[in-house]
């Protein structure tokens, strides 16, 4: 079964998560510099069987797009052109950073490690992927 990849797109860094081949478990894969993101995705999809690319959609509490959306939208459309045979979709990423910090605190990760923004981005991507998988399982 092909994998699903999730992207927590950031101005400087981007967190990436991926499912196992059974699409049951979401794992944080890595964090890459955003300027290297497209190349990373191309290389990853060339090596691994991927069916879906989920891009976190930053939405404000009032439902409007956040400021980062102006950077994400062109990237999203490039992905759709690069991978016409893959599903490329948005998924609401509200609260993922806060949930990532909470997960880090609850897991006992020390304060210094919790300040590692790359780790937060990778965990955020994992949360986006987990939520996406749950929504699909529930038929949403």
C-alpha angles and dihedrals in degrees: 000000000000123000130248117225125202127201127203097195117208135177093247106009134027126205118218129197131179139191126238116255091269091054091233103110129047116211131185105245106183148301119250134185106265092234087062095043101099092050091047092052092047091051093045095049090048089057102035133046105246124177102175137032114198117198118197110241111213108220129175122231090261090057096253122127116266125236092264091064091081088064096040099050097064090046091049092052091048089053090052090053094044093049109032089158093056130075107247112189143162124239125191109258099186113147095005093124091049090047090048091054090047092050090050092051092047092049091057097247109161124251094254093053090047088061090061100110092193090059091048090051092050092048090047090054089050091052091050089051094046091049092047091050091049092050090051092048089052091049095245 
